[in-house]
Amino acid sequence: MSTSRNQDQAMLDSAIALYNKKNRTHTETLQCEGIFLELLDDRARQYGEDSDQASYIHWYMGLLYSEMDSKFDEGEAHFLRAFELYNDDGHKASIASHHASLLVKKAELILEESEDLKEDARIKPGVSKVKRTALRAMIDAAKNGKPTFTEQDMQTLRDLAATNEEAMDCFRKSAQLRETAANLHAKVAEKAKEDKKKLQASQPAPVRKPKAAPIVYKTPREILAALELVAIGQGAAKRGLANAASMHLRRMALSPAERALTDKSNVMLLGPTGCGKTLLAEALAGVISVPFYKTEATKLTAAGYVGEDVQEILAGLLRNCDWDVARAENGIIYLDEIDKIASNGETSLDVGGESVQEELLTILEGTVVTVPKEGTKRQQNDTVDIDTTNIMFVLGGAFVRLGEIVAQRKADAGSKIGFGAEVKAKETEFSKFLGDATVEDFIKFGMIPEFMGRVPIKLVIEALTVDQLERILTEPTKALVKQKRLLLAPTTDLIFTKGALKAMAEAAHKTGTHGRALREIVEEVLEPVVFEEPAVAIITTEKVNNRKAEIKSQNAADRAVKPAASLDYVIDDEAVDGRLEEATAAAQVRAEANASRRVPVVVREAGSR
């Protein structure tokens, strides 16, 4: 049935394309008519005579027959049928308008016939403009013994009156249809207006945001409890982040004079990719209810070069709180991939490395920055001033090479780290040395001393274990398994075995991208379930381990499909000669038939009329 419907839709699309073709020929018009009629029969068989599936085709048939003088009556019938089947007032209005246009064409055609009748009745030119009442009076006079016309003329006059009456009837119906269309359009407009009012009434009244959100102090324990709901593991980092946020809230509650006696404490999160740095920063902003903006350090360049200026970071925070400066000055900015702005040491003009670190220094410590509100970076006409003294900066980075630097330093100092003199290991193995990094290690990595001095709190995000990855699948508020069960609930009861969860965690652990790899693995495992929508789906270890087999089997099945061999225009290589002979003979027969039906062309001599 689905294939038949696809073919049905393809036929409809081709007929509509043919109808809309510019400079369509008469032959193409007949082809278009044939396709529409066939579609009407097919839809009547599939859906029944009264199904609205045929309404669209009836509408097009009415439009098509509006172009054919001999099919005006059929066009009217199709318009009436389309109007009957449609439930939408907007469509009904359009159909009525098209029907009215057809009736006007019909009336004009009838009036042309009327002119022919007047000529047959030998009516004088002056009489041709009399109204129907006058013509009736002439006919009545002839009946009362005043024979002005012959009996043949009398019959012609009767036909003339009837013809004019029919034309006027068409005009009346057309006017009625246009009135109907206008009423329906008004009804549609009124309904749209009412729907808009209902929508506006259902929406809550806009709440004017306060210029500065009230500062609500939360203890480190309260902040830590909220972070536990969104991230697995990283206990030390969570605790350090909770302490830093709590101190930040305490500092914001101080008076300006008291605040001047304290320093802000920015935070740096170091650790492998996919282990929760961004997740913790975003969760922290939600816990303490302050504006939050996240961006990447790789976008930044020194002022005057292609890329984003450092002040664009502050513009992003301001946009997130509708340019409310007071709210933005208590916000949090998370600057990811901070390790990518390390100095390359190869040139003094390091516009994306050391130069960016130098420009970040003042806003990390606290200063007033003028930020263009709209337009280009350097537009000075519309600006706002924002004080970064109370903005908490959380910096995140993998710092892969930093782990190698620390490991090498320990090796040079004679510490047994298990890698030998060359210090070769995976990123996750080097990451365990990040907690031992000193300022000298960061400087060797490419960070300038002044920059590191503005980030006193350094928290290490550890590589996730297999057990932690397994917990990530089910325990957090937005755990992947919970998400998929919610999405598939209308059709499928999704169940996982313990072994399946373990297998997915182990597979993610091997990739080195940790939590980010889990999503890819879950998507691969559930691909056939999402497509087939079974009532119950139990995900086992075997399904996890063979998750790529389904896709491979589908591709193999596609490759195994052979070209169609039963088409009448596809033949075997050995049958070329025979088919050529048959086709040539058939072409000769067609040529002779066409020659016999050809209409001779009359060529007039020059000067002839």
C-alpha positions in Angstrom: 0.0 0.0 0.0 2.9 2.4 0.8 4.4 1.9 -2.6 1.1 2.6 -4.3 0.7 5.8 -2.3 4.2 6.9 -3.2 3.4 6.3 -6.9 0.1 8.2 -6.4 1.9 11.2 -5.0 4.5 11.1 -7.7 1.8 11.2 -10.4 0.1 14.1 -8.6 3.4 16.0 -8.4 4.0 15.5 -12.1 0.4 16.6 -13.1 0.7 19.7 -11.0 4.1 20.5 -12.5 2.6 20.0 -16.0 -0.4 22.3 -15.1 2.0 25.0 -13.9 4.2 24.8 -16.9 4.6 28.1 -18.7 3.2 28.1 -22.3 1.6 24.7 -21.8 0.5 23.1 -25.1 -3.0 21.7 -25.8 -1.5 18.2 -25.9 0.1 18.7 -22.4 -3.2 20.0 -21.1 -4.9 16.8 -22.2 -2.1 14.8 -20.6 -2.6 16.7 -17.4 -6.4 16.0 -17.6 -5.8 12.3 -18.0 -3.5 12.1 -15.0 -5.9 13.9 -12.8 -8.8 11.7 -13.9 -6.8 8.6 -13.2 -5.8 9.9 -9.8 -9.5 10.5 -9.0 -10.3 6.9 -9.8 -7.4 5.6 -7.8 -8.3 7.7 -4.7 -11.9 6.7 -4.9 -10.9 3.0 -4.9 -8.4 3.5 -2.0 -10.3 5.9 0.3 -13.9 6.0 -1.0 -16.0 8.5 -3.0 -16.5 10.8 0.0 -12.9 10.9 1.2 -11.2 14.3 1.4 -8.2 12.7 -0.3 -9.7 13.7 -3.6 -10.6 17.3 -2.7 -7.2 18.7 -4.0 -7.6 17.0 -7.3 -11.2 18.2 -7.8 -9.9 21.7 -7.2 -7.2 21.3 -9.9 -9.7 19.8 -12.3 -11.9 22.8 -11.9 -8.9 25.1 -12.6 -8.0 23.0 -15.7 -11.5 23.0 -17.1 -11.7 26.7 -16.6 -9.3 27.0 -19.5 -11.4 24.8 -21.8 -14.6 26.4 -23.2 -16.2 23.0 -23.8 -15.6 21.8 -20.2 -17.1 24.7 -18.2 -19.9 22.6 -16.9 -17.5 19.8 -15.8 -15.3 22.5 -14.1 -18.3 23.7 -12.2 -19.0 20.2 -11.0 -15.4 19.7 -9.8 -15.4 23.1 -8.0 -18.7 22.2 -6.2 -17.2 18.8 -5.2 -14.0 20.3 -3.9 -16.0 22.9 -1.9 -18.0 20.1 -0.4 -15.0 17.9 0.6 -12.9 20.7 2.1 -13.4 21.5 5.8 -11.0 24.4 5.9 -12.7 27.8 5.4 -9.6 29.4 3.9 -9.5 26.7 1.1 -13.3 27.0 0.7 -12.9 30.7 0.1 -10.3 30.2 -2.6 -12.4 27.5 -4.3 -15.5 29.8 -4.3 -13.4 32.6 -5.9 -12.1 30.3 -8.6 -15.6 29.0 -9.3 -16.8 32.6 -9.6 -14.1 33.4 -12.2 -15.2 30.3 -14.2 -18.8 31.5 -14.2 -17.7 34.9 -15.5 -15.9 33.2 -18.3 -19.0 31.1 -19.0 -21.2 34.2 -19.1 -18.9 36.0 -21.5 -19.0 33.0 -23.8 -22.8 32.9 -23.7 -22.9 36.6 -24.5 -20.7 36.0 -27.5 -23.3 33.4 -28.7 -26.0 36.0 -28.1 -24.3 38.3 -30.5 -24.4 35.6 -33.1 -28.1 35.1 -32.5 -28.7 38.8 -33.0 -27.0 38.7 -36.3 -29.1 35.7 -37.3 -32.3 37.5 -36.4 -31.2 40.5 -38.6 -31.7 42.8 -35.6 -30.6 46.3 -36.4 -27.4 47.5 -34.6 -29.4 49.9 -32.5 -31.6 47.1 -31.1 -28.6 45.0 -30.1 -28.3 47.0 -26.9 -31.9 46.7 -25.7 -32.5 44.9 -22.4 -34.1 41.5 -22.0 -37.4 43.1 -21.1 -37.4 45.0 -24.4 -36.8 41.8 -26.3 -39.6 40.1 -24.4 -41.9 43.0 -25.4 -41.1 42.6 -29.0 -41.8 38.9 -28.8 -45.2 39.6 -27.0 -46.1 42.1 -29.7 -45.5 39.5 -32.3 -47.8 37.1 -30.5 -50.6 39.7 -30.3 -51.0 39.9 -34.1 -48.3 42.3 -34.9 -45.9 40.1 -36.8 -42.7 42.1 -37.2 -40.6 39.0 -37.6 -40.9 35.7 -39.3 -41.5 32.5 -37.2 -37.8 31.7 -37.7 -36.9 35.1 -36.4 -39.3 34.6 -33.5 -37.5 31.4 -32.5 -34.2 33.1 -32.7 -35.4 35.9 -30.5 -36.7 33.3 -28.0 -33.2 31.7 -28.0 -31.7 35.1 -27.6 -33.7 35.9 -24.5 -33.0 32.4 -23.0 -29.3 32.9 -23.8 -29.2 36.3 -22.1 -31.1 34.9 -19.2 -28.5 32.2 -18.8 -25.7 34.6 -19.0 -27.2 36.8 -16.3 -27.8 33.8 -14.2 -24.1 33.0 -14.4 -23.3 36.6 -13.4 -25.7 36.3 -10.4 -24.1 33.0 -9.3 -20.6 34.5 -9.7 -21.6 37.4 -7.5 -23.0 35.1 -4.9 -19.8 33.0 -4.9 -17.7 36.0 -4.5 -19.8 37.1 -1.6 -19.4 33.6 -0.1 -15.6 33.8 -0.6 -15.5 37.2 1.1 -17.6 35.9 4.1 -15.3 32.9 4.5 -12.2 35.1 4.3 -13.7 37.3 7.0 -14.5 34.2 9.1 -10.9 33.0 8.7 -9.5 36.4 9.7 -11.8 36.5 12.7 -10.8 33.0 13.9 -7.1 33.9 13.5 -7.8 37.0 15.6 -9.6 35.0 18.3 -6.8 32.4 18.3 -4.2 35.1 18.8 -6.2 36.5 21.7 -6.5 33.1 23.3 -2.8 32.5 22.9 -2.0 35.8 24.5 -4.4 35.1 27.3 -2.8 31.7 28.0 0.7 33.1 28.2 1.8 34.5 31.6 2.2 38.2 31.8 5.8 39.2 31.2 7.7 39.6 34.4 10.0 42.6 34.6 13.4 41.4 35.6 14.9 43.2 38.6 17.9 45.3 37.9 20.0 43.1 40.2 19.0 39.6 41.4 19.1 39.3 45.2 22.2 37.5 46.5 21.2 34.4 48.4 24.0 32.8 50.3 24.4 29.0 50.0 26.8 26.9 52.0 29.4 24.7 50.4 27.5 21.6 51.4 24.3 22.9 49.7 26.3 23.7 46.5 28.0 20.3 46.6 24.7 18.5 47.0 23.4 20.2 43.8 26.6 19.4 41.9 26.3 15.7 42.9 23.0 15.5 41.0 24.5 16.4 37.6 28.0 14.9 37.6 29.5 11.6 38.7 32.9 11.4 40.6 35.3 14.3 40.8 34.6 14.7 44.6 37.7 16.8 45.2 37.0 19.1 42.3 33.3 19.5 43.3 34.2 20.3 46.8 36.8 22.9 45.7 34.3 24.4 43.3 31.6 24.6 46.0 34.0 26.3 48.4 35.0 28.9 45.7 31.4 29.6 44.8 30.4 30.0 48.5 33.2 32.5 49.1 32.2 34.3 45.9 28.7 34.7 47.3 30.0 35.9 50.6 32.2 38.5 48.9 29.2 39.8 46.8 27.3 40.4 50.0 30.0 42.7 51.4 29.8 46.4 51.2 31.9 48.1 48.6 34.4 49.2 51.3 34.6 45.7 52.8 34.9 44.2 49.4 37.9 46.4 48.6 39.7 44.6 51.4 39.3 41.2 49.7 40.5 39.6 46.5 38.5 37.6 44.1 39.3 33.9 43.5 39.0 32.6 40.0 39.1 28.9 39.4 40.9 26.7 36.9 39.7 23.2 36.1 42.4 20.9 34.6 41.7 17.5 33.3 41.0 15.2 30.3 38.3 15.9 27.8 34.9 14.5 28.4 35.3 14.2 32.2 32.9 17.0 33.3 34.6 20.4 33.3 32.0 22.2 31.3 29.2 20.3 33.0 30.3 21.3 36.5 30.7 25.0 35.4 27.2 25.1 33.9 25.7 23.3 37.0 27.4 25.8 39.3 25.7 28.8 37.6 22.3 27.1 38.0 22.9 26.3 41.6 23.7 29.9 42.7 21.3 31.5 40.3 23.6 34.0 38.5 24.0 34.9 34.9 26.3 32.5 33.0 28.2 32.7 29.7 30.3 30.0 28.2 32.8 30.5 25.3 36.1 29.1 24.0 39.5 30.7 24.4 40.3 29.6 20.8 38.1 32.3 19.5 40.1 35.1 21.1 42.8 37.2 19.4 44.6 40.3 20.4 42.8 43.6 19.8 43.0 44.6 16.1 43.3 41.1 14.6 40.7 38.8 13.0 38.8 37.0 15.7 37.1 38.1 18.9 38.5 40.7 21.3 38.7 39.9 24.9 35.9 42.3 25.6 33.5 40.1 23.5 33.5 37.7 26.5 31.8 40.4 28.6 29.5 41.3 25.7 28.3 37.7 25.7 27.6 37.8 29.4 25.6 41.0 29.0 23.6 39.6 26.1 22.6 36.6 28.3 21.0 39.0 30.9 19.5 41.5 28.4 22.3 44.0 29.0 21.4 44.4 32.6 24.8 45.5 33.9 24.0 45.0 37.6 23.0 41.4 37.1 26.0 40.7 34.8 28.5 42.0 37.3 27.5 39.1 39.6 27.7 36.5 36.9 30.0 33.6 36.0 32.1 33.2 32.8 33.4 29.8 31.8 36.3 30.1 29.4 37.0 26.6 27.9 40.1 25.4 26.2 42.2 27.9 28.1 45.3 25.7 27.4 45.0 26.7 23.7 46.2 30.2 24.4 49.6 29.1 25.7 52.5 30.9 24.1 54.0 29.1 21.1 57.4 30.7 21.8 58.2 30.9 18.1 57.3 34.6 17.5 57.0 37.8 19.5 53.7 38.5 17.7 51.6 35.8 19.3 48.1 37.3 18.6 46.2 34.2 19.8 48.5 33.1 22.7 50.6 35.3 25.0 48.9 38.5 23.7 45.4 37.1 24.7 46.7 36.1 28.2 48.0 39.7 28.7 44.6 41.2 27.7 42.8 38.8 30.0 44.8 39.9 33.0 42.9 43.0 34.0 39.4 41.5 33.6 40.4 38.4 35.6 41.6 40.6 38.5 38.8 43.2 38.2 38.5 46.4 36.2 35.9 48.6 34.5 35.6 47.7 30.8 33.7 49.6 28.1 31.8 47.2 25.9 30.1 48.2 22.6 26.4 47.4 23.0 25.6 47.1 19.3 27.4 47.2 15.9 31.1 46.6 15.3 33.8 45.9 17.9 35.2 49.4 17.8 31.9 51.4 17.7 32.0 54.0 20.4 28.6 55.5 20.1 26.5 53.0 22.1 28.6 51.4 24.9 28.1 50.2 28.5 30.7 50.0 31.3 30.9 46.8 33.3 33.0 46.2 36.4 34.6 42.7 36.4 35.6 42.8 40.1 32.7 40.5 41.1 32.5 38.3 38.0 33.8 34.8 38.8 35.9 33.3 36.0 36.1 29.5 35.7 38.8 28.4 33.2 38.9 24.9 31.8 41.5 23.0 29.8 42.9 19.6 29.2 46.5 20.7 29.5 47.7 17.4 28.0 51.3 18.5 27.5 51.4 19.9 31.1 51.1 16.3 32.4 54.0 15.3 30.3 56.1 18.2 31.6 55.4 17.3 35.2 56.1 13.6 34.5 59.4 14.5 32.8 60.3 16.8 35.7 59.7 14.0 38.2 61.7 11.6 36.0 64.6 14.0 35.8 64.5 14.3 39.6 64.9 10.6 39.8 61.3 9.7 40.7 60.1 6.3 39.6 57.0 7.0 37.6 57.0 3.8 35.6 57.4 5.2 32.1 61.2 5.1 31.7 63.4 7.9 30.5 61.3 8.8 27.5 58.0 9.2 29.4 55.6 7.8 26.9 52.0 7.3 27.9 48.4 8.1 27.1 46.7 11.4 27.8 44.7 9.8 30.7 47.9 8.4 32.2 49.6 11.8 32.1 46.5 13.6 33.6 47.2 12.1 37.0 50.3 14.3 37.2 48.3 17.6 36.8 47.7 17.9 40.6 51.5 18.1 41.1 51.9 21.0 38.5 53.8 24.0 39.8 53.8 27.6 38.4 57.1 26.7 36.8 55.5 23.8 35.0 52.7 26.1 33.7 55.3 28.6 32.5 57.1 25.9 30.7 53.8 24.9 29.1 53.3 28.4 27.8 51.3 30.3 30.4 52.7 33.7 31.6 53.3 34.1 35.4 51.0 37.1 35.7 48.1 35.1 34.3 48.6 32.1 36.6 48.7 34.6 39.5 45.1 35.6 38.8 43.9 32.0 39.1 44.7 30.9 42.6 42.4 27.9 42.7 43.4 25.0 40.6 41.1 21.9 40.6 42.1 18.7 38.9 39.4 16.7 37.0 40.5 13.1 37.0 40.0 10.6 34.2 36.8 8.6 34.7 36.9 5.0 35.7 34.7 2.3 34.1 32.5 2.2 37.2 32.0 6.0 37.0 31.2 5.9 33.3 28.6 3.2 34.1 27.1 5.4 36.8 26.9 8.3 34.4 24.5 6.2 32.2 21.9 6.0 34.9 22.4 8.2 38.0 22.5 11.9 37.0 19.4 13.9 36.5 19.9 14.0 32.7 21.4 10.5 32.5 21.6 9.1 28.9 19.5 6.0 29.7 16.8 8.1 31.4 16.7 10.4 28.4 16.2 7.5 25.9 13.6 5.8 28.1 11.6 9.1 28.2 11.8 9.6 24.4 10.9 6.0 23.5 8.2 5.6 26.2 5.2 6.2 23.8 6.1 3.1 21.8 8.8 1.0 23.6 9.6 -0.2 27.1 13.4 0.1 27.0 15.3 -2.2 29.4 19.0 -2.7 29.9 20.9 -5.6 31.4 23.7 -4.9 33.9 26.2 -6.4 31.5 25.0 -4.1 28.7 25.7 -1.0 30.9 29.1 -2.3 31.8 29.9 -3.0 28.2 29.0 0.5 27.1 31.1 2.0 29.9 34.1 -0.2 29.0 33.8 0.8 25.3 33.7 4.5 26.3 36.7 4.1 28.6 38.8 2.6 25.7 38.1 5.6 23.5 39.8 8.1 25.8 37.0 10.7 25.4 35.1 9.3 28.4 31.6 10.8 28.9 31.5 12.2 25.3 32.0 8.7 23.9 29.0 7.4 25.9 26.5 9.3 23.8 27.9 8.0 20.5 27.8 4.4 21.9 24.3 4.7 23.2 23.1 6.1 19.8 24.7 3.2 18.0 23.2 0.6 20.3 19.7 2.0 20.1 19.7 2.7 16.3 17.6 -0.4 15.4 15.3 0.1 18.4 14.5 3.7 17.4 13.9 2.6 13.8 11.7 -0.5 14.5 9.8 0.8 17.6 9.2 -2.6 19.2 6.8 -2.9 22.2 9.7 -4.1 24.4 13.4 -3.8 23.8 16.0 -5.4 26.1 19.5 -4.2 25.5 22.0 -7.0 26.3 25.8 -7.2 26.4 25.7 -9.0 23.0 23.8 -6.1 21.4 26.3 -3.6 22.8 29.3 -5.5 21.5 27.6 -6.1 18.1 26.2 -2.6 17.8 27.8 -1.8 14.5 26.7 -5.1 12.9 23.1 -3.8 12.2 24.4 -0.9 10.1 26.9 -3.1 8.3 24.3 -5.7 7.5 22.0 -3.0 6.1 24.8 -1.7 3.9 25.6 -5.2 2.8 22.0 -5.9 1.9 21.9 -2.7 -0.1 25.0 -3.7 -2.0 23.5 -7.1 -2.8 20.5 -5.7 -4.7 20.9 -6.4 -8.4 19.7 -4.1 -11.2 16.2 -4.6 -12.5 16.2 -7.0 -15.5 12.5 -7.1 -16.4 12.2 -3.7 -18.0 11.0 -3.6 -21.6 13.7 -1.3 -22.7 16.6 -3.3 -21.1 17.8 -6.3 -23.2 20.6 -8.9 -23.1 23.7 -8.1 -25.0 23.2 -11.1 -27.3 19.7 -9.7 -28.4 21.0 -6.5 -29.9 20.7 -7.4 -33.5 17.2 -8.8 -33.2 15.9 -6.0 -31.2 17.4 -3.4 -33.6 15.5 -5.0 -36.5 12.2 -5.0 -34.6 12.6 -1.4 -33.5 13.5 -0.2 -37.0 10.4 -1.9 -38.5 8.2 -0.4 -35.8 9.7 3.1 -36.4 8.9 2.7 -40.1 5.3 1.9 -39.4 4.9 4.9 -37.1 6.5 7.2 -39.7 4.0 6.0 -42.4 1.0 6.4 -40.1 2.1 10.0 -39.2 2.6 10.9 -42.9 -1.0 9.7 -43.7 -2.4 12.0 -41.0 -0.4 15.0 -41.8 -2.4 18.2 -42.6 -1.0 20.0 -45.7 0.3 23.5 -45.1 -1.2 26.2 -47.4 1.4 28.7 -48.5 0.0 32.0 -49.8 1.7 33.9 -52.6 3.2 37.2 -51.9 0.5 40.0 -52.2 -2.4 37.6 -52.0 -5.2 38.1 -49.4 
